[in-house]
Amino acid sequence: MEEAVVKRILDAHWDKLLPVRPADIARSLGMRIDVLDGPDLSGEAEIRDGQKVIKFNRNESTNRQRFTMAHEIGHHVLGHVTSSKSKHRDNAGSFSSGNNDWQEVQANRFAAALLMPKLAIETLVYREGMTNISRLAETLRVSEAAMYYRLKNLGML
């Protein structure tokens, strides 16, 4: 499900340049972006005064900030944040592969598909011969762990 939703978003809102810029996509989807400072939260998705808002922790690494933005976009797009449940908060544990909360699993899959589009990975690997996980991760500006799991989930490992 997440792949199909992300494909529609990328087709409509992505300029095909790498790395994918989640902040640009959020803005294109009409979302506002704010920052968090505290050490306890990585991100938030909320509806404030009718506006969809995503927040990320500016004290975390750039790759983590990008993943958090994509993850919070996912919470909005996948319907996890609504007028009746207008706020969703994520701490660092929300992003772990061991998290069994279905909404977190969905948002993580969404974020992975958004930041590491299948077509982009296939182009890098099969057309350009880029098979080194570190190099792929650097090109897509994600962690090596995220890159590994994405390749594995796509059946490319």
C-alpha positions in Angstrom: 0.0 0.0 0.0 2.7 2.5 1.0 4.6 2.0 -2.3 1.5 2.9 -4.4 0.7 5.9 -2.3 4.3 7.1 -2.5 4.5 6.5 -6.2 1.4 8.8 -6.7 3.1 11.5 -4.6 6.4 11.2 -6.3 4.8 11.3 -9.7 3.0 14.5 -8.8 5.5 16.3 -6.5 9.0 15.1 -7.2 11.4 16.8 -9.6 13.3 13.5 -10.2 16.5 15.0 -8.7 18.4 13.1 -6.0 18.4 13.1 -3.2 14.6 13.4 -2.8 13.9 16.5 -0.7 11.1 15.7 1.7 10.7 19.3 2.8 9.9 20.3 -0.8 7.4 17.5 -1.1 5.8 18.4 2.2 5.4 22.0 1.1 4.0 20.9 -2.3 1.4 18.8 -0.4 0.4 22.0 1.5 2.1 21.1 4.8 3.9 23.5 7.1 7.3 22.5 8.5 8.4 23.4 12.1 11.4 22.4 14.2 11.6 20.8 17.6 14.5 21.5 20.0 14.1 19.0 22.9 16.0 15.8 23.3 12.9 13.6 23.8 11.1 13.9 20.5 12.3 13.2 17.0 9.2 14.4 15.2 5.5 15.3 15.2 2.6 15.3 12.8 -0.3 17.5 13.7 -3.2 19.5 12.4 -3.1 23.0 13.8 -5.8 25.5 12.9 -6.8 23.3 9.9 -3.2 23.2 8.6 -1.2 20.0 8.3 2.1 20.5 10.2 5.2 18.3 10.4 8.0 18.9 12.9 11.5 17.5 13.1 14.3 17.7 15.7 17.0 20.1 14.4 19.5 18.6 16.9 19.5 15.2 15.1 21.7 14.3 12.1 20.7 15.5 8.7 19.8 12.0 7.5 17.6 11.5 10.6 15.9 14.9 10.0 15.2 13.8 6.4 13.8 10.5 7.5 11.7 12.1 10.3 10.2 14.6 7.8 9.3 11.7 5.4 7.9 9.7 8.3 5.7 12.5 9.5 4.5 13.2 6.0 3.5 9.5 6.0 1.5 9.9 9.1 -0.5 12.7 7.4 -0.9 11.0 4.0 -1.8 7.6 5.5 -4.5 9.1 7.7 -2.9 8.6 11.0 -3.5 12.2 11.9 -7.1 13.5 11.6 -9.3 16.2 12.9 -10.3 13.8 15.7 -6.7 12.7 16.4 -4.9 15.9 15.6 -1.4 15.1 16.9 1.1 12.3 16.6 4.4 12.3 18.4 7.5 10.2 17.6 10.5 9.5 19.7 13.7 7.8 18.5 12.2 4.4 19.2 9.4 5.0 16.7 11.8 4.5 13.9 13.4 1.2 15.0 12.9 -1.9 12.9 11.7 -3.7 16.1 8.7 -1.3 16.6 5.5 -3.3 16.1 3.0 -0.4 16.2 1.3 -0.8 12.8 1.1 3.0 12.2 4.8 3.3 12.9 5.6 0.4 10.6 3.5 2.0 7.8 5.1 5.5 8.3 8.6 3.9 8.2 7.8 2.1 5.0 6.3 5.2 3.6 9.5 7.2 4.5 11.8 4.6 3.0 9.8 4.5 -0.3 9.8 8.3 -0.4 13.5 8.9 0.3 14.6 5.8 -1.7 12.3 5.5 -4.7 12.4 2.1 -6.3 12.9 3.5 -9.8 15.9 5.6 -8.6 17.5 2.6 -6.8 17.0 0.4 -9.9 18.6 3.1 -12.1 21.6 3.6 -9.7 22.1 -0.2 -9.4 21.3 -1.6 -12.8 22.1 1.3 -15.1 25.0 3.0 -13.3 26.4 -0.1 -11.6 26.3 1.4 -8.1 26.2 -1.6 -5.8 28.0 -0.4 -2.8 25.5 0.2 0.1 27.6 3.1 1.5 27.7 4.8 -1.8 24.0 4.3 -2.4 23.2 5.6 1.1 25.4 8.7 0.5 23.8 9.4 -2.9 20.2 9.2 -1.4 21.3 10.8 1.9 20.0 8.1 4.1 21.7 5.9 6.7 23.4 2.7 5.6 21.0 0.7 7.7 18.0 2.3 6.0 19.6 1.6 2.6 20.2 -2.0 3.5 16.6 -2.6 4.6 15.2 -0.9 1.6 17.3 -3.0 -0.8 16.3 -6.1 1.2 12.6 -5.2 1.1 12.9 -4.6 -2.7 14.4 -8.1 -3.1 17.7 -6.6 -4.4 19.8 -8.3 -1.7 
